[in-house]
């Protein structure tokens, strides 16, 4: 996976995180100001990507790198 693919994956994960925040009522200014929603979404995306790199991580089978049989 090249750097551009990693950025696309990060954006995709952040989009789903933002959707979850909004669906759970995150647009209420008293709960989470709008400027915090995007920042929190990318924090969650970064945490998921970091966990994905870990050897102990379960990860997502659809996007996790698979070893080729030689």
N, C-alpha and C positions, 0 to 999 in steps of 0.2 A: 504494500500500500504506500503510495507516494504522499508527499506533504499536502498536495491539493485534495486528494481523496480523504485524508485525515480531517481537513478543514470542512469538507462537505459532510462527513460523518458527524463531526462536532456540531455543525449547524442543524443537521437533522435531529440529533438527540436533543439539542436545546429547544427546537421547535416542539417536540413532543412534551418536553418538560414544561414549556410555557403553556401549552394547551392544558396540561394537567393543573397547573397553578390557576389558570383562568376558570376552568370548569369547577374547581373547588372553591371559587369565590375570591380569588386573589386580586380582582379589580377594585375591591373596596379600599379606598385611600387609607382608612384607619387600620386595615389589616396589612396591606402591602402597597406602598406607593408605586405608581407606574414605572418609575425609573429603577425600582428594585426588581421588578419582574424579569426584565431581560438579564440583569446581572445574576440573579438567582438561577435562572434557566441555564446560563453558561457555567455557573459553578457546579450544577448538577451534571451537566454534560461532561465537564472536565473530570468529575469524580467517577463517572461511569467509564470514561476512556482510561483513566488510571487503573481502575479495578480490572478492566479488560486486559491490560498489559501484564497483570500479575499472574504468576504461574498457578496460584491457588484459586484463581477466579474461574467461575463457571462460564461467564461470558454469554454471548448470543451466538448460537451455532450458525446462524445464517450469515454472519459477518466475521466470525472468528477465523483466523488463518488456520488452514489445515496443512499438516505435513504431507508431502508427496511420498508415495511409496517408490523406492528405488530398486 
